[in-house]
Amino acid sequence: MNFQHLRYFLMVAEELNITRAAERLYISQQSLSNHISNLERELETKLFTRSPKLSLTYAGEQLVDTATQILDLHSQYLVKVGDINHHYIGTLRVGISHTCGLALLPDVLPKFRAEFPQVEFSLFEGNSTQMEDDLSHRRVDLIICFQPIIMEGAVTIPLTDQRLMLVVPKVFTDQIFGAEAEQVRQKFLLGADISAFQQSPFILIKRGNRTRSIVDQYFSRYTFKPKLVLETENTVTTLAMAQAGMGITICPELFLRAQPTSSSGGGIDVFPLSDPSTSGKLVAGYRQDRYLPHYAERFVEITREALENAAPLTTR
């Protein structure tokens, strides 16, 4: 039993279709079938039933987990040897939300690629729940997200503290406070009074997102019921709608860097929320039982440096 047999087996087990598996492996169907037959002969057991459609036998189901662990251990060993010999060749698979990636990766990836040109970088985008699932099932090596990471056996590396920001179309501030708008803007730079916007429309990220959970808890604490006019999966959309004067949104300070200033609309006011519960920590997370290669550690360091060197946000 060799590593190639195991990799080919896992591809067939994932696809349950020889044609699709062969296409993904860039080999012929006959060659792939021969590899599987050789593996079955070596193990003296059937791994798949061929009719009425391809499916795993009980022995095949057991081999999926075992083969995954064997290949994972082999991969980790090669990474360790690479670190020992300073031969940084491998793959770094990072899970990150779309908006966080948009805000961070343009500053991080060019420097990382310059330092480790032979390391392949793979990006997996999703919300916090999806990222933790990917980390749990070893589909990614590292995730960048906000605490807490619920998954057991996860190690976190602090990156930066982040405030939640109230993003208000300037026209709303002007309409609500009139002649006192500029004074209120200066006052709210120390912390917004959410009650002032009770009658204003809000555009928020959908429930299930970690930021939305914090926002809902904040609303509940202040008995504030927002007038929701739109919910979306994408923070960039909420920010674009605020920029266009459609409604107020709330997002981490970092995410505002993912939204370019629009030439249309009247601009936005950006106010921090003063409640301590609305301050979160952005972290890098990885599995405690997995070796973190040097290039992954450097990716985290470069990310932290990018966050530390970022220019402060101003009202736009």
Sequence and secondary structure as in RCSB ss.txt:
>XXXX:A:sequence
MNFQHLRYFLMVAEELNITRAAERLYISQQSLSNHISNLERELETKLFTRSPKLSLTYAGEQLVDTATQILDLHS
QYLVKVGDINHHYIGTLRVGISHTCGLALLPDVLPKFRAEFPQVEFSLFEGNSTQMEDDLSHRRVDLIICFQPII
MEGAVTIPLTDQRLMLVVPKVFTDQIFGAEAEQVRQKFLLGADISAFQQSPFILIKRGNRTRSIVDQYFSRYTFK
PKLVLETENTVTTLAMAQAGMGITICPELFLRAQPTSSSGGGIDVFPLSDPSTSGKLVAGYRQDRYLPHYAERFV
EITREALENAAPLTTR
>XXXX:A:secstr
  HHHHHHHHHHHHH  HHHHHHHHTS HHHHHHHHHHHHHHHTS  EE SSS EE HHHHHHHHHHHHHHHHHH
HHHHHHHHHHT   EEEEEEE HHHHHHHHHHHHHHHHHH TTEEEEEEE  HHHHHHHHHTTS SEEEEES   
STTEEEEEEEEEEEEEEEEHHHHHHHHGGGHHHHHHHHTT B GGGGTTSEEEEE TTSHHHHHHHHHHHHTT  
 EEEEEES HHHHHHHHHTTS BEEEEGGGGGGS   SSS  EEEEEB SGGGEEEEEEEEETTS   HHHHHHH
HHHHHHHHHS      
